[in-house]
Amino acid sequence: MADGSLASVGSLKGKVSAEEWKVRVELAALYRLVALYGWDDAIYTHISARIPGPDHQFLINPYGMYFGEMTGSALVKIDLDGNILQETPFFINPAGFTIHSAIHAAREDAHYVMHLHTDQGVAVAAQKDGLLPLSQHALIVRTMLAYHDYEGIALNLDERERLVADIGDKHLMLLRNHGTLAVGESAADCWIRMFYLERACKQQVMALSAGRDNVLMAPEAAQDEVKMQLARGLGGQLAWPGALRQLDRALPGYDA
């Protein structure tokens, strides 16, 4: 379609609550931003968003759609047991349900959860020492970064307990040998946290091409200073409107 929407997906605008529609549009925007930045992995990986209300229902991608064609209407509404709660021709990725249901159920602040398999994210997740204090981006995210050991493709529901225990109250996680994960109270917070983590991972891979002995770790005093400076926040709400304008120019139609 000329506006970037899909002819086979009927619009849900006006058919769901205004609160749900807002979340649908913002989540679709996150999918398209991931595609725009080249962070997608064909139809795999997933981003989810909780729908406001007491039932802990959330939205996730229809399995089979590419991230660059995601729309608010195409997203699938499910509950914490994986039941699909709307009429849709699509089904969902079981591994996505395992990871996202765990975090949405355990964290009241986990309104948005993003999980990626980028080359640089997987590369750093596979490095024994994890994310090193090599760059300003790394110093910013290391204070909010957790780790979870690889257990295979996330199809076993009993892994959810360990995921939740490992992330604790952190907002970012490296899934060992697997990828990256970000949590946010808003789409903007989720996006900017993942942006910093992905940039930090890419910078580490590039820096270590010179060999571990030829790179400089940030001084301890500088690391401590960045921790104090983080009280000002990462500026997600400032960056988000511009991110949407990027989409309106390059990948319009996410709000269909």
C-alpha positions in Angstrom: 0.0 0.0 0.0 1.2 3.6 -0.7 1.0 4.5 3.0 3.0 1.5 4.1 0.1 -0.5 5.5 -1.0 -4.0 4.5 -4.1 -4.5 2.4 -4.8 -7.9 4.2 -4.9 -6.3 7.7 -8.1 -4.4 8.5 -7.7 -1.3 10.6 -8.5 -1.5 14.4 -8.5 2.2 14.8 -11.8 3.1 16.5 -12.5 -0.5 17.3 -10.3 -0.7 20.4 -9.9 1.8 23.2 -8.0 5.0 22.7 -5.4 3.8 25.2 -4.9 0.5 23.4 -4.6 2.2 20.1 -1.9 4.5 21.4 0.1 1.6 22.6 -0.4 -0.3 19.3 0.9 2.7 17.3 3.9 3.2 19.5 4.8 -0.5 19.5 4.5 -0.7 15.7 6.8 2.4 15.6 9.4 0.5 17.7 9.3 -2.4 15.2 9.8 -0.1 12.3 12.6 1.7 14.0 14.4 -1.6 14.6 14.1 -2.3 10.9 15.2 1.2 9.9 18.3 0.8 12.0 19.1 -2.6 10.6 18.6 -4.4 13.9 16.0 -6.9 12.7 16.5 -10.6 12.2 14.1 -11.4 9.4 10.8 -12.3 11.1 12.5 -13.3 14.4 13.0 -11.5 17.7 10.2 -9.6 19.3 9.0 -6.4 21.0 6.0 -6.3 23.2 3.8 -3.7 25.0 1.4 -4.0 27.9 -2.1 -2.7 27.3 -3.2 -0.4 30.1 -5.6 -2.1 32.6 -5.6 -4.7 35.4 -5.4 -7.8 33.2 -1.7 -7.8 32.1 -2.7 -8.3 28.5 0.0 -7.4 26.0 0.7 -7.0 22.3 3.3 -8.8 20.3 4.2 -9.3 16.7 2.3 -11.6 14.3 4.7 -14.3 13.5 5.7 -14.1 9.8 5.6 -10.3 9.3 8.8 -8.4 8.8 9.4 -5.6 11.2 9.5 -2.9 8.5 5.9 -3.7 7.6 4.4 -3.8 11.1 1.3 -1.8 11.8 -0.7 -1.0 14.9 -3.6 -3.1 13.6 -1.5 -6.1 12.8 -0.2 -6.6 16.3 -1.6 -9.5 18.3 -3.2 -9.2 21.7 -2.5 -12.1 24.1 -2.7 -12.8 27.9 0.0 -14.1 30.2 -1.0 -17.7 29.3 -0.4 -17.1 25.6 -4.1 -17.1 24.6 -4.8 -14.9 21.6 -7.6 -12.4 22.5 -8.6 -11.0 19.2 -9.7 -12.2 15.7 -6.5 -12.4 13.7 -5.2 -14.6 10.9 -1.8 -14.6 12.6 -0.2 -16.6 15.4 2.8 -15.7 17.6 6.3 -16.8 18.2 6.4 -19.2 21.2 9.9 -18.1 22.2 8.7 -14.5 22.2 5.9 -15.5 24.5 8.2 -17.2 27.0 10.6 -14.2 27.3 8.0 -11.4 27.3 5.3 -13.0 29.4 8.0 -13.5 32.1 9.0 -9.9 32.3 5.6 -8.4 31.9 4.2 -10.6 34.7 7.0 -9.8 37.1 7.7 -6.1 36.5 5.1 -3.4 36.9 7.3 -1.0 35.1 7.8 -3.3 32.1 5.3 -1.6 29.8 7.6 -2.2 26.8 10.0 -5.0 26.3 12.4 -5.3 23.3 14.6 -8.3 22.4 17.0 -8.3 19.5 19.6 -10.6 17.8 21.9 -8.0 16.3 25.4 -9.1 15.2 27.1 -6.8 17.7 24.7 -7.6 20.5 25.2 -11.4 20.1 29.0 -10.8 19.7 29.3 -9.0 23.1 26.8 -11.4 24.7 29.2 -14.2 23.7 32.3 -12.5 25.2 33.3 -13.8 28.6 33.7 -10.4 30.2 30.5 -9.0 28.7 30.2 -5.3 28.1 33.5 -3.6 29.0 34.0 0.1 30.1 35.4 1.0 26.7 33.1 3.9 25.6 30.9 6.5 27.0 27.9 4.6 25.7 29.1 1.5 27.6 29.5 3.5 30.9 26.0 4.7 30.6 24.4 1.3 30.2 26.6 -0.8 32.4 24.9 0.6 35.5 21.5 -0.8 34.3 22.8 -4.0 32.7 22.1 -7.6 33.8 23.1 -11.0 32.3 21.2 -14.2 31.7 23.0 -17.5 30.8 22.0 -19.3 27.6 19.7 -22.2 28.0 18.8 -22.9 24.4 15.9 -21.5 22.3 13.5 -19.9 24.8 10.7 -22.5 24.5 10.8 -23.9 28.1 8.4 -22.0 30.3 10.4 -22.8 33.4 13.2 -20.5 32.1 10.9 -17.6 32.9 11.8 -17.8 36.7 15.5 -17.6 35.9 15.0 -14.7 33.5 13.1 -12.7 36.1 15.6 -13.5 38.8 18.5 -12.4 36.6 17.1 -9.2 35.3 16.0 -8.1 38.8 15.3 -4.4 38.7 17.6 -3.6 35.8 16.4 -2.2 32.6 18.8 -3.9 30.2 20.1 -7.4 29.8 22.6 -9.3 27.7 21.2 -12.8 27.0 24.4 -14.8 26.8 25.2 -16.3 23.3 21.8 -14.9 22.3 21.2 -11.1 22.1 20.0 -8.0 23.9 16.9 -7.0 25.9 15.5 -3.6 27.0 12.7 -2.7 29.3 10.9 0.6 29.5 7.9 2.3 31.2 7.4 4.0 27.8 8.2 3.3 24.2 10.7 6.2 24.3 12.6 4.8 27.4 12.7 1.3 25.9 14.0 2.7 22.6 16.7 5.0 23.9 18.0 2.3 26.3 18.3 -0.2 23.5 19.9 2.4 21.3 22.7 3.0 23.8 23.2 -0.7 24.5 23.4 -1.6 20.8 25.8 1.3 20.1 28.0 0.3 23.0 28.2 -3.3 21.8 29.1 -2.2 18.2 31.8 0.1 19.6 33.2 -2.7 21.7 33.4 -5.1 18.7 35.1 -2.4 16.6 37.6 -1.5 19.4 38.5 -5.1 20.2 39.6 -5.6 16.5 42.8 -4.0 17.7 43.2 -6.7 20.4 42.4 -6.6 24.1 45.9 -5.3 25.0 45.6 -2.3 22.7 42.4 -0.7 24.0 41.9 1.7 26.9 39.4 1.1 29.7 37.7 4.2 31.0 39.3 5.4 34.3 37.5 4.3 37.4 36.9 8.0 38.4 35.3 8.6 35.0 33.1 5.6 35.5 31.9 6.8 38.9 31.3 10.3 37.4 29.0 8.9 34.7 27.0 6.9 37.3 26.3 10.2 39.1 25.5 12.0 35.9 22.9 9.4 34.9 20.5 10.9 37.4 19.6 13.3 34.6 18.2 10.5 32.5 19.0 9.4 28.9 16.7 11.8 27.1 14.3 9.3 25.7 11.4 11.6 25.6 13.4 14.2 23.8 14.6 11.7 21.1 11.2 10.0 20.6 9.4 12.6 18.5 12.4 12.8 16.1 12.4 9.0 15.8 8.8 9.1 14.8 9.6 11.8 12.2 12.3 9.6 10.8 9.6 6.9 10.3 7.2 9.3 8.7 9.8 10.1 6.1 11.3 6.6 5.6 8.8 4.0 6.6 5.3 5.6 6.9 2.2 3.6 7.7 3.0 2.2 11.2 0.0 3.9 12.5 -2.4 2.1 10.2 
